């Protein structure tokens, strides 16, 4: 089980989106969930709803890039019912 950085909900890895912190470039999306480095997890609901301020709290200077990557990633996933 992994914990979402925004809402603190725990969920299986497969249901969360992983981000990894690259020493040179900061946080980036890790769709495979296997990249080496310090990881953070965010649930799909939070990935879609998190404000820039909330992303900045978790991802600092990478917030804008993370937001763009999350939005691109989510648009590739089929919308969930409900
Ligand atoms: Zn969440």
PDB file of the backbone (N, CA, C, O) and the ligand in Angstrom, with CONECT records:
HET     ZN  A 101       1
ATOM      1  N   UNK A   1       0.844  -1.191   0.000  1.00  0.00           N
ATOM      2  CA  UNK A   1       0.000   0.000   0.000  1.00  0.00           C
ATOM      3  C   UNK A   1       0.883   1.245   0.000  1.00  0.00           C
ATOM      4  O   UNK A   1       1.947   1.274   0.618  1.00  0.00           O
ATOM      5  N   UNK A   2       0.416   2.268  -0.706  1.00  0.00           N
ATOM      6  CA  UNK A   2       1.151   3.527  -0.767  1.00  0.00           C
ATOM      7  C   UNK A   2       0.197   4.657  -0.377  1.00  0.00           C
ATOM      8  O   UNK A   2      -1.023   4.519  -0.464  1.00  0.00           O
ATOM      9  N   UNK A   3       0.787   5.782   0.056  1.00  0.00           N
ATOM     10  CA  UNK A   3      -0.020   6.882   0.552  1.00  0.00           C
ATOM     11  C   UNK A   3       0.043   8.077  -0.400  1.00  0.00           C
ATOM     12  O   UNK A   3       1.122   8.489  -0.825  1.00  0.00           O
ATOM     13  N   UNK A   4      -1.106   8.619  -0.722  1.00  0.00           N
ATOM     14  CA  UNK A   4      -1.174   9.798  -1.585  1.00  0.00           C
ATOM     15  C   UNK A   4      -0.592  11.006  -0.852  1.00  0.00           C
ATOM     16  O   UNK A   4      -0.891  11.232   0.321  1.00  0.00           O
ATOM     17  N   UNK A   5       0.247  11.783  -1.554  1.00  0.00           N
ATOM     18  CA  UNK A   5       0.907  12.922  -0.907  1.00  0.00           C
ATOM     19  C   UNK A   5      -0.079  14.040  -0.561  1.00  0.00           C
ATOM     20  O   UNK A   5       0.216  14.874   0.295  1.00  0.00           O
ATOM     21  N   UNK A   6      -1.236  14.071  -1.208  1.00  0.00           N
ATOM     22  CA  UNK A   6      -2.169  15.180  -0.963  1.00  0.00           C
ATOM     23  C   UNK A   6      -3.236  14.807   0.059  1.00  0.00           C
ATOM     24  O   UNK A   6      -3.410  15.516   1.050  1.00  0.00           O
ATOM     25  N   UNK A   7      -3.956  13.706  -0.163  1.00  0.00           N
ATOM     26  CA  UNK A   7      -5.087  13.399   0.714  1.00  0.00           C
ATOM     27  C   UNK A   7      -4.747  12.341   1.753  1.00  0.00           C
ATOM     28  O   UNK A   7      -5.561  12.055   2.631  1.00  0.00           O
ATOM     29  N   UNK A   8      -3.542  11.751   1.666  1.00  0.00           N
ATOM     30  CA  UNK A   8      -3.080  10.771   2.657  1.00  0.00           C
ATOM     31  C   UNK A   8      -3.858   9.462   2.625  1.00  0.00           C
ATOM     32  O   UNK A   8      -3.724   8.623   3.516  1.00  0.00           O
ATOM     33  N   UNK A   9      -4.668   9.299   1.591  1.00  0.00           N
ATOM     34  CA  UNK A   9      -5.357   8.025   1.425  1.00  0.00           C
ATOM     35  C   UNK A   9      -4.334   6.957   1.042  1.00  0.00           C
ATOM     36  O   UNK A   9      -3.422   7.222   0.260  1.00  0.00           O
ATOM     37  N   UNK A  10      -4.482   5.777   1.581  1.00  0.00           N
ATOM     38  CA  UNK A  10      -3.614   4.687   1.159  1.00  0.00           C
ATOM     39  C   UNK A  10      -4.341   3.827   0.134  1.00  0.00           C
ATOM     40  O   UNK A  10      -5.548   3.606   0.230  1.00  0.00           O
ATOM     41  N   UNK A  11      -3.594   3.354  -0.834  1.00  0.00           N
ATOM     42  CA  UNK A  11      -4.165   2.539  -1.905  1.00  0.00           C
ATOM     43  C   UNK A  11      -3.059   1.660  -2.474  1.00  0.00           C
ATOM     44  O   UNK A  11      -1.876   1.949  -2.294  1.00  0.00           O
ATOM     45  N   UNK A  12      -3.446   0.585  -3.161  1.00  0.00           N
ATOM     46  CA  UNK A  12      -2.423  -0.244  -3.801  1.00  0.00           C
ATOM     47  C   UNK A  12      -1.655   0.566  -4.843  1.00  0.00           C
ATOM     48  O   UNK A  12      -2.192   1.495  -5.446  1.00  0.00           O
ATOM     49  N   UNK A  13      -0.404   0.201  -5.040  1.00  0.00           N
ATOM     50  CA  UNK A  13       0.447   0.910  -5.989  1.00  0.00           C
ATOM     51  C   UNK A  13      -0.214   1.088  -7.351  1.00  0.00           C
ATOM     52  O   UNK A  13      -0.094   2.142  -7.976  1.00  0.00           O
ATOM     53  N   UNK A  14      -0.907   0.057  -7.803  1.00  0.00           N
ATOM     54  CA  UNK A  14      -1.482   0.094  -9.149  1.00  0.00           C
ATOM     55  C   UNK A  14      -2.531   1.188  -9.306  1.00  0.00           C
ATOM     56  O   UNK A  14      -2.828   1.604 -10.426  1.00  0.00           O
ATOM     57  N   UNK A  15      -3.097   1.659  -8.189  1.00  0.00           N
ATOM     58  CA  UNK A  15      -4.153   2.668  -8.278  1.00  0.00           C
ATOM     59  C   UNK A  15      -3.625   4.091  -8.147  1.00  0.00           C
ATOM     60  O   UNK A  15      -4.366   5.054  -8.348  1.00  0.00           O
ATOM     61  N   UNK A  16      -2.354   4.221  -7.812  1.00  0.00           N
ATOM     62  CA  UNK A  16      -1.772   5.549  -7.642  1.00  0.00           C
ATOM     63  C   UNK A  16      -0.789   5.841  -8.769  1.00  0.00           C
ATOM     64  O   UNK A  16      -0.316   4.938  -9.459  1.00  0.00           O
ATOM     65  N   UNK A  17      -0.497   7.124  -8.933  1.00  0.00           N
ATOM     66  CA  UNK A  17       0.492   7.544  -9.922  1.00  0.00           C
ATOM     67  C   UNK A  17       1.785   7.842  -9.175  1.00  0.00           C
ATOM     68  O   UNK A  17       1.774   8.563  -8.177  1.00  0.00           O
ATOM     69  N   UNK A  18       2.886   7.298  -9.646  1.00  0.00           N
ATOM     70  CA  UNK A  18       4.162   7.534  -8.960  1.00  0.00           C
ATOM     71  C   UNK A  18       4.912   8.698  -9.583  1.00  0.00           C
ATOM     72  O   UNK A  18       4.914   8.891 -10.799  1.00  0.00           O
ATOM     73  N   UNK A  19       5.544   9.461  -8.717  1.00  0.00           N
ATOM     74  CA  UNK A  19       6.487  10.485  -9.170  1.00  0.00           C
ATOM     75  C   UNK A  19       7.817  10.168  -8.526  1.00  0.00           C
ATOM     76  O   UNK A  19       7.875   9.628  -7.421  1.00  0.00           O
ATOM     77  N   UNK A  20       8.881  10.508  -9.224  1.00  0.00           N
ATOM     78  CA  UNK A  20      10.204  10.220  -8.698  1.00  0.00           C
ATOM     79  C   UNK A  20      11.035  11.494  -8.740  1.00  0.00           C
ATOM     80  O   UNK A  20      10.918  12.301  -9.661  1.00  0.00           O
ATOM     81  N   UNK A  21      11.867  11.657  -7.736  1.00  0.00           N
ATOM     82  CA  UNK A  21      12.688  12.855  -7.685  1.00  0.00           C
ATOM     83  C   UNK A  21      14.050  12.585  -8.296  1.00  0.00           C
ATOM     84  O   UNK A  21      14.836  11.776  -7.803  1.00  0.00           O
ATOM     85  N   UNK A  22      14.297  13.288  -9.380  1.00  0.00           N
ATOM     86  CA  UNK A  22      15.564  13.183 -10.085  1.00  0.00           C
ATOM     87  C   UNK A  22      16.491  14.251  -9.515  1.00  0.00           C
ATOM     88  O   UNK A  22      16.103  15.413  -9.395  1.00  0.00           O
ATOM     89  N   UNK A  23      17.691  13.866  -9.171  1.00  0.00           N
ATOM     90  CA  UNK A  23      18.605  14.807  -8.515  1.00  0.00           C
ATOM     91  C   UNK A  23      18.864  16.044  -9.364  1.00  0.00           C
ATOM     92  O   UNK A  23      19.039  17.137  -8.826  1.00  0.00           O
ATOM     93  N   UNK A  24      18.889  15.887 -10.670  1.00  0.00           N
ATOM     94  CA  UNK A  24      19.198  17.015 -11.543  1.00  0.00           C
ATOM     95  C   UNK A  24      17.969  17.811 -11.953  1.00  0.00           C
ATOM     96  O   UNK A  24      18.011  19.040 -11.999  1.00  0.00           O
ATOM     97  N   UNK A  25      16.882  17.120 -12.250  1.00  0.00           N
ATOM     98  CA  UNK A  25      15.745  17.789 -12.866  1.00  0.00           C
ATOM     99  C   UNK A  25      14.550  17.950 -11.937  1.00  0.00           C
ATOM    100  O   UNK A  25      13.532  18.522 -12.328  1.00  0.00           O
ATOM    101  N   UNK A  26      14.664  17.457 -10.730  1.00  0.00           N
ATOM    102  CA  UNK A  26      13.531  17.583  -9.826  1.00  0.00           C
ATOM    103  C   UNK A  26      12.501  16.482 -10.044  1.00  0.00           C
ATOM    104  O   UNK A  26      12.817  15.428 -10.595  1.00  0.00           O
ATOM    105  N   UNK A  27      11.278  16.728  -9.614  1.00  0.00           N
ATOM    106  CA  UNK A  27      10.240  15.707  -9.698  1.00  0.00           C
ATOM    107  C   UNK A  27       9.738  15.528 -11.116  1.00  0.00           C
ATOM    108  O   UNK A  27       9.575  16.488 -11.869  1.00  0.00           O
ATOM    109  N   UNK A  28       9.499  14.277 -11.458  1.00  0.00           N
ATOM    110  CA  UNK A  28       8.884  13.985 -12.749  1.00  0.00           C
ATOM    111  C   UNK A  28       7.999  12.756 -12.590  1.00  0.00           C
ATOM    112  O   UNK A  28       8.107  12.007 -11.619  1.00  0.00           O
ATOM    113  N   UNK A  29       7.128  12.574 -13.562  1.00  0.00           N
ATOM    114  CA  UNK A  29       6.213  11.447 -13.518  1.00  0.00           C
ATOM    115  C   UNK A  29       6.974  10.153 -13.779  1.00  0.00           C
ATOM    116  O   UNK A  29       7.910  10.121 -14.577  1.00  0.00           O
ATOM    117  N   UNK A  30       6.571   9.112 -13.113  1.00  0.00           N
ATOM    118  CA  UNK A  30       7.164   7.793 -13.327  1.00  0.00           C
ATOM    119  C   UNK A  30       6.034   6.805 -13.602  1.00  0.00           C
ATOM    120  O   UNK A  30       5.640   6.041 -12.721  1.00  0.00           O
ATOM    121  N   UNK A  31       5.517   6.824 -14.828  1.00  0.00           N
ATOM    122  CA  UNK A  31       4.343   5.989 -15.133  1.00  0.00           C
ATOM    123  C   UNK A  31       4.595   4.503 -14.917  1.00  0.00           C
ATOM    124  O   UNK A  31       3.671   3.762 -14.585  1.00  0.00           O
ATOM    125  N   UNK A  32       5.827   4.064 -15.100  1.00  0.00           N
ATOM    126  CA  UNK A  32       6.131   2.642 -14.928  1.00  0.00           C
ATOM    127  C   UNK A  32       6.168   2.255 -13.453  1.00  0.00           C
ATOM    128  O   UNK A  32       5.986   1.087 -13.107  1.00  0.00           O
ATOM    129  N   UNK A  33       6.404   3.241 -12.584  1.00  0.00           N
ATOM    130  CA  UNK A  33       6.472   2.948 -11.158  1.00  0.00           C
ATOM    131  C   UNK A  33       7.747   2.254 -10.740  1.00  0.00           C
ATOM    132  O   UNK A  33       7.824   1.721  -9.633  1.00  0.00           O
ATOM    133  N   UNK A  34       8.748   2.248 -11.597  1.00  0.00           N
ATOM    134  CA  UNK A  34       9.948   1.473 -11.299  1.00  0.00           C
ATOM    135  C   UNK A  34      11.236   2.295 -11.307  1.00  0.00           C
ATOM    136  O   UNK A  34      12.309   1.749 -11.050  1.00  0.00           O
ATOM    137  N   UNK A  35      11.154   3.586 -11.594  1.00  0.00           N
ATOM    138  CA  UNK A  35      12.382   4.390 -11.676  1.00  0.00           C
ATOM    139  C   UNK A  35      13.068   4.467 -10.313  1.00  0.00           C
ATOM    140  O   UNK A  35      12.412   4.502  -9.272  1.00  0.00           O
ATOM    141  N   UNK A  36      14.394   4.493 -10.343  1.00  0.00           N
ATOM    142  CA  UNK A  36      15.150   4.587  -9.107  1.00  0.00           C
ATOM    143  C   UNK A  36      15.057   6.002  -8.555  1.00  0.00           C
ATOM    144  O   UNK A  36      14.922   6.964  -9.312  1.00  0.00           O
ATOM    145  N   UNK A  37      15.128   6.124  -7.250  1.00  0.00           N
ATOM    146  CA  UNK A  37      15.100   7.444  -6.641  1.00  0.00           C
ATOM    147  C   UNK A  37      13.983   7.546  -5.624  1.00  0.00           C
ATOM    148  O   UNK A  37      13.200   6.616  -5.433  1.00  0.00           O
ATOM    149  N   UNK A  38      13.931   8.694  -4.979  1.00  0.00           N
ATOM    150  CA  UNK A  38      12.910   8.919  -3.966  1.00  0.00           C
ATOM    151  C   UNK A  38      11.559   9.097  -4.648  1.00  0.00           C
ATOM    152  O   UNK A  38      11.411   9.942  -5.530  1.00  0.00           O
ATOM    153  N   UNK A  39      10.591   8.313  -4.246  1.00  0.00           N
ATOM    154  CA  UNK A  39       9.293   8.366  -4.904  1.00  0.00           C
ATOM    155  C   UNK A  39       8.224   9.031  -4.063  1.00  0.00           C
ATOM    156  O   UNK A  39       8.324   9.091  -2.837  1.00  0.00           O
ATOM    157  N   UNK A  40       7.205   9.527  -4.731  1.00  0.00           N
ATOM    158  CA  UNK A  40       6.009  10.040  -4.078  1.00  0.00           C
ATOM    159  C   UNK A  40       4.830   9.506  -4.882  1.00  0.00           C
ATOM    160  O   UNK A  40       4.958   9.187  -6.064  1.00  0.00           O
ATOM    161  N   UNK A  41       3.683   9.416  -4.221  1.00  0.00           N
ATOM    162  CA  UNK A  41       2.517   8.840  -4.884  1.00  0.00           C
ATOM    163  C   UNK A  41       1.353   9.805  -4.781  1.00  0.00           C
ATOM    164  O   UNK A  41       1.197  10.501  -3.778  1.00  0.00           O
ATOM    165  N   UNK A  42       0.539   9.842  -5.823  1.00  0.00           N
ATOM    166  CA  UNK A  42      -0.650  10.688  -5.787  1.00  0.00           C
ATOM    167  C   UNK A  42      -1.803   9.904  -6.402  1.00  0.00           C
ATOM    168  O   UNK A  42      -1.628   9.217  -7.408  1.00  0.00           O
ATOM    169  N   UNK A  43      -2.979  10.010  -5.794  1.00  0.00           N
ATOM    170  CA  UNK A  43      -4.121   9.263  -6.317  1.00  0.00           C
ATOM    171  C   UNK A  43      -4.699  10.003  -7.527  1.00  0.00           C
ATOM    172  O   UNK A  43      -4.489  11.208  -7.668  1.00  0.00           O
ATOM    173  N   UNK A  44      -5.422   9.298  -8.397  1.00  0.00           N
ATOM    174  CA  UNK A  44      -5.949   9.938  -9.606  1.00  0.00           C
ATOM    175  C   UNK A  44      -6.859  11.127  -9.298  1.00  0.00           C
ATOM    176  O   UNK A  44      -6.830  12.125 -10.018  1.00  0.00           O
ATOM    177  N   UNK A  45      -7.660  11.035  -8.247  1.00  0.00           N
ATOM    178  CA  UNK A  45      -8.534  12.158  -7.897  1.00  0.00           C
ATOM    179  C   UNK A  45      -7.720  13.402  -7.577  1.00  0.00           C
ATOM    180  O   UNK A  45      -8.028  14.495  -8.051  1.00  0.00           O
ATOM    181  N   UNK A  46      -6.686  13.231  -6.776  1.00  0.00           N
ATOM    182  CA  UNK A  46      -5.851  14.371  -6.415  1.00  0.00           C
ATOM    183  C   UNK A  46      -5.060  14.869  -7.617  1.00  0.00           C
ATOM    184  O   UNK A  46      -4.861  16.073  -7.780  1.00  0.00           O
ATOM    185  N   UNK A  47      -4.617  13.955  -8.446  1.00  0.00           N
ATOM    186  CA  UNK A  47      -3.855  14.361  -9.623  1.00  0.00           C
ATOM    187  C   UNK A  47      -4.707  15.269 -10.497  1.00  0.00           C
ATOM    188  O   UNK A  47      -4.196  16.190 -11.134  1.00  0.00           O
ATOM    189  N   UNK A  48      -6.004  15.006 -10.525  1.00  0.00           N
ATOM    190  CA  UNK A  48      -6.902  15.806 -11.356  1.00  0.00           C
ATOM    191  C   UNK A  48      -7.309  17.109 -10.668  1.00  0.00           C
ATOM    192  O   UNK A  48      -7.625  18.087 -11.345  1.00  0.00           O
ATOM    193  N   UNK A  49      -7.308  17.136  -9.338  1.00  0.00           N
ATOM    194  CA  UNK A  49      -7.881  18.273  -8.624  1.00  0.00           C
ATOM    195  C   UNK A  49      -6.887  19.141  -7.878  1.00  0.00           C
ATOM    196  O   UNK A  49      -7.221  20.254  -7.473  1.00  0.00           O
ATOM    197  N   UNK A  50      -5.681  18.654  -7.691  1.00  0.00           N
ATOM    198  CA  UNK A  50      -4.732  19.396  -6.859  1.00  0.00           C
ATOM    199  C   UNK A  50      -4.478  20.789  -7.416  1.00  0.00           C
ATOM    200  O   UNK A  50      -4.278  20.962  -8.618  1.00  0.00           O
ATOM    201  N   UNK A  51      -4.490  21.768  -6.542  1.00  0.00           N
ATOM    202  CA  UNK A  51      -4.193  23.135  -6.965  1.00  0.00           C
ATOM    203  C   UNK A  51      -2.683  23.299  -7.113  1.00  0.00           C
ATOM    204  O   UNK A  51      -1.899  22.486  -6.624  1.00  0.00           O
ATOM    205  N   UNK A  52      -2.300  24.369  -7.800  1.00  0.00           N
ATOM    206  CA  UNK A  52      -0.870  24.614  -7.973  1.00  0.00           C
ATOM    207  C   UNK A  52      -0.191  24.796  -6.614  1.00  0.00           C
ATOM    208  O   UNK A  52       0.937  24.350  -6.404  1.00  0.00           O
ATOM    209  N   UNK A  53      -0.894  25.454  -5.706  1.00  0.00           N
ATOM    210  CA  UNK A  53      -0.329  25.676  -4.380  1.00  0.00           C
ATOM    211  C   UNK A  53      -0.052  24.342  -3.669  1.00  0.00           C
ATOM    212  O   UNK A  53       0.984  24.166  -3.027  1.00  0.00           O
ATOM    213  N   UNK A  54      -0.996  23.420  -3.800  1.00  0.00           N
ATOM    214  CA  UNK A  54      -0.813  22.120  -3.158  1.00  0.00           C
ATOM    215  C   UNK A  54       0.330  21.339  -3.804  1.00  0.00           C
ATOM    216  O   UNK A  54       1.102  20.661  -3.126  1.00  0.00           O
ATOM    217  N   UNK A  55       0.419  21.449  -5.120  1.00  0.00           N
ATOM    218  CA  UNK A  55       1.513  20.756  -5.807  1.00  0.00           C
ATOM    219  C   UNK A  55       2.855  21.354  -5.409  1.00  0.00           C
ATOM    220  O   UNK A  55       3.844  20.637  -5.258  1.00  0.00           O
ATOM    221  N   UNK A  56       2.880  22.668  -5.240  1.00  0.00           N
ATOM    222  CA  UNK A  56       4.135  23.306  -4.857  1.00  0.00           C
ATOM    223  C   UNK A  56       4.602  22.856  -3.489  1.00  0.00           C
ATOM    224  O   UNK A  56       5.801  22.731  -3.240  1.00  0.00           O
ATOM    225  N   UNK A  57       3.647  22.613  -2.602  1.00  0.00           N
ATOM    226  CA  UNK A  57       4.015  22.162  -1.262  1.00  0.00           C
ATOM    227  C   UNK A  57       4.748  20.824  -1.348  1.00  0.00           C
ATOM    228  O   UNK A  57       5.702  20.577  -0.610  1.00  0.00           O
ATOM    229  N   UNK A  58       4.289  19.970  -2.256  1.00  0.00           N
ATOM    230  CA  UNK A  58       4.888  18.639  -2.355  1.00  0.00           C
ATOM    231  C   UNK A  58       6.090  18.611  -3.296  1.00  0.00           C
ATOM    232  O   UNK A  58       7.069  17.907  -3.049  1.00  0.00           O
ATOM    233  N   UNK A  59       6.003  19.390  -4.385  1.00  0.00           N
ATOM    234  CA  UNK A  59       7.008  19.221  -5.435  1.00  0.00           C
ATOM    235  C   UNK A  59       7.845  20.462  -5.713  1.00  0.00           C
ATOM    236  O   UNK A  59       8.658  20.478  -6.636  1.00  0.00           O
ATOM    237  N   UNK A  60       7.641  21.509  -4.904  1.00  0.00           N
ATOM    238  CA  UNK A  60       8.471  22.711  -4.993  1.00  0.00           C
ATOM    239  C   UNK A  60       8.578  23.237  -6.426  1.00  0.00           C
ATOM    240  O   UNK A  60       7.571  23.430  -7.107  1.00  0.00           O
ATOM    241  N   UNK A  61       9.810  23.462  -6.866  1.00  0.00           N
ATOM    242  CA  UNK A  61      10.043  24.080  -8.171  1.00  0.00           C
ATOM    243  C   UNK A  61       9.579  23.236  -9.343  1.00  0.00           C
ATOM    244  O   UNK A  61       9.509  23.725 -10.471  1.00  0.00           O
ATOM    245  N   UNK A  62       9.260  21.972  -9.092  1.00  0.00           N
ATOM    246  CA  UNK A  62       8.825  21.095 -10.177  1.00  0.00           C
ATOM    247  C   UNK A  62       7.310  21.087 -10.330  1.00  0.00           C
ATOM    248  O   UNK A  62       6.778  20.361 -11.169  1.00  0.00           O
ATOM    249  N   UNK A  63       6.601  21.895  -9.519  1.00  0.00           N
ATOM    250  CA  UNK A  63       5.138  21.821  -9.492  1.00  0.00           C
ATOM    251  C   UNK A  63       4.506  22.012 -10.865  1.00  0.00           C
ATOM    252  O   UNK A  63       3.599  21.269 -11.239  1.00  0.00           O
ATOM    253  N   UNK A  64       4.975  22.996 -11.612  1.00  0.00           N
ATOM    254  CA  UNK A  64       4.362  23.268 -12.920  1.00  0.00           C
ATOM    255  C   UNK A  64       4.586  22.102 -13.874  1.00  0.00           C
ATOM    256  O   UNK A  64       3.672  21.705 -14.598  1.00  0.00           O
ATOM    257  N   UNK A  65       5.800  21.551 -13.879  1.00  0.00           N
ATOM    258  CA  UNK A  65       6.100  20.423 -14.758  1.00  0.00           C
ATOM    259  C   UNK A  65       5.299  19.192 -14.342  1.00  0.00           C
ATOM    260  O   UNK A  65       4.794  18.448 -15.182  1.00  0.00           O
ATOM    261  N   UNK A  66       5.194  18.992 -13.029  1.00  0.00           N
ATOM    262  CA  UNK A  66       4.435  17.849 -12.519  1.00  0.00           C
ATOM    263  C   UNK A  66       2.965  17.988 -12.919  1.00  0.00           C
ATOM    264  O   UNK A  66       2.344  17.017 -13.352  1.00  0.00           O
ATOM    265  N   UNK A  67       2.411  19.188 -12.775  1.00  0.00           N
ATOM    266  CA  UNK A  67       1.008  19.416 -13.132  1.00  0.00           C
ATOM    267  C   UNK A  67       0.771  19.101 -14.604  1.00  0.00           C
ATOM    268  O   UNK A  67      -0.227  18.474 -14.957  1.00  0.00           O
ATOM    269  N   UNK A  68       1.695  19.538 -15.464  1.00  0.00           N
ATOM    270  CA  UNK A  68       1.549  19.295 -16.897  1.00  0.00           C
ATOM    271  C   UNK A  68       1.638  17.795 -17.204  1.00  0.00           C
ATOM    272  O   UNK A  68       0.871  17.271 -18.013  1.00  0.00           O
ATOM    273  N   UNK A  69       2.575  17.120 -16.553  1.00  0.00           N
ATOM    274  CA  UNK A  69       2.735  15.683 -16.807  1.00  0.00           C
ATOM    275  C   UNK A  69       1.536  14.894 -16.289  1.00  0.00           C
ATOM    276  O   UNK A  69       1.089  13.940 -16.926  1.00  0.00           O
ATOM    277  N   UNK A  70       1.021  15.299 -15.132  1.00  0.00           N
ATOM    278  CA  UNK A  70      -0.143  14.603 -14.575  1.00  0.00           C
ATOM    279  C   UNK A  70      -1.349  14.778 -15.491  1.00  0.00           C
ATOM    280  O   UNK A  70      -2.090  13.829 -15.748  1.00  0.00           O
ATOM    281  N   UNK A  71      -1.535  15.995 -15.977  1.00  0.00           N
ATOM    282  CA  UNK A  71      -2.703  16.235 -16.796  1.00  0.00           C
ATOM    283  C   UNK A  71      -2.605  15.463 -18.113  1.00  0.00           C
ATOM    284  O   UNK A  71      -3.609  14.956 -18.613  1.00  0.00           O
ATOM    285  N   UNK A  72      -1.395  15.374 -18.674  1.00  0.00           N
ATOM    286  CA  UNK A  72      -1.216  14.588 -19.897  1.00  0.00           C
ATOM    287  C   UNK A  72      -1.434  13.102 -19.610  1.00  0.00           C
ATOM    288  O   UNK A  72      -2.042  12.382 -20.402  1.00  0.00           O
ATOM    289  N   UNK A  73      -0.922  12.664 -18.460  1.00  0.00           N
ATOM    290  CA  UNK A  73      -1.050  11.258 -18.092  1.00  0.00           C
ATOM    291  C   UNK A  73      -2.518  10.878 -17.882  1.00  0.00           C
ATOM    292  O   UNK A  73      -2.970   9.833 -18.349  1.00  0.00           O
ATOM    293  N   UNK A  74      -3.248  11.734 -17.180  1.00  0.00           N
ATOM    294  CA  UNK A  74      -4.649  11.426 -16.877  1.00  0.00           C
ATOM    295  C   UNK A  74      -5.507  11.433 -18.127  1.00  0.00           C
ATOM    296  O   UNK A  74      -6.474  10.678 -18.221  1.00  0.00           O
ATOM    297  N   UNK A  75      -5.161  12.285 -19.094  1.00  0.00           N
ATOM    298  CA  UNK A  75      -5.973  12.353 -20.307  1.00  0.00           C
ATOM    299  C   UNK A  75      -5.817  11.079 -21.137  1.00  0.00           C
ATOM    300  O   UNK A  75      -6.622  10.812 -22.029  1.00  0.00           O
ATOM    301  N   UNK A  76      -4.772  10.292 -20.839  1.00  0.00           N
ATOM    302  CA  UNK A  76      -4.575   9.043 -21.555  1.00  0.00           C
ATOM    303  C   UNK A  76      -5.362   7.897 -20.931  1.00  0.00           C
ATOM    304  O   UNK A  76      -5.544   6.842 -21.539  1.00  0.00           O
ATOM    305  N   UNK A  77      -5.824   8.128 -19.702  1.00  0.00           N
ATOM    306  CA  UNK A  77      -6.551   7.070 -19.010  1.00  0.00           C
ATOM    307  C   UNK A  77      -8.051   7.193 -19.288  1.00  0.00           C
ATOM    308  O   UNK A  77      -8.577   8.300 -19.403  1.00  0.00           O
ATOM    309  N   UNK A  78      -8.722   6.073 -19.392  1.00  0.00           N
ATOM    310  CA  UNK A  78     -10.176   6.158 -19.545  1.00  0.00           C
ATOM    311  C   UNK A  78     -10.809   6.755 -18.303  1.00  0.00           C
ATOM    312  O   UNK A  78     -10.391   6.443 -17.188  1.00  0.00           O
ATOM    313  N   UNK A  79     -11.783   7.585 -18.468  1.00  0.00           N
ATOM    314  CA  UNK A  79     -12.464   8.198 -17.334  1.00  0.00           C
ATOM    315  C   UNK A  79     -13.166   7.112 -16.519  1.00  0.00           C
ATOM    316  O   UNK A  79     -13.740   6.168 -17.061  1.00  0.00           O
ATOM    317  N   UNK A  80     -13.099   7.282 -15.213  1.00  0.00           N
ATOM    318  CA  UNK A  80     -13.764   6.324 -14.331  1.00  0.00           C
ATOM    319  C   UNK A  80     -15.203   6.744 -14.082  1.00  0.00           C
ATOM    320  O   UNK A  80     -15.526   7.932 -14.047  1.00  0.00           O
ATOM    321  N   UNK A  81     -16.050   5.756 -13.912  1.00  0.00           N
ATOM    322  CA  UNK A  81     -17.440   6.082 -13.620  1.00  0.00           C
ATOM    323  C   UNK A  81     -17.572   6.578 -12.199  1.00  0.00           C
ATOM    324  O   UNK A  81     -16.798   6.207 -11.316  1.00  0.00           O
ATOM    325  N   UNK A  82     -18.567   7.427 -11.991  1.00  0.00           N
ATOM    326  CA  UNK A  82     -18.813   7.937 -10.647  1.00  0.00           C
ATOM    327  C   UNK A  82     -18.096   9.219 -10.490  1.00  0.00           C
ATOM    328  O   UNK A  82     -18.161   9.836  -9.426  1.00  0.00           O
TER     329      UNK A  82
HETATM  330 ZN    ZN A 101      -5.181  11.765  -3.034  1.00  0.00          ZN
END
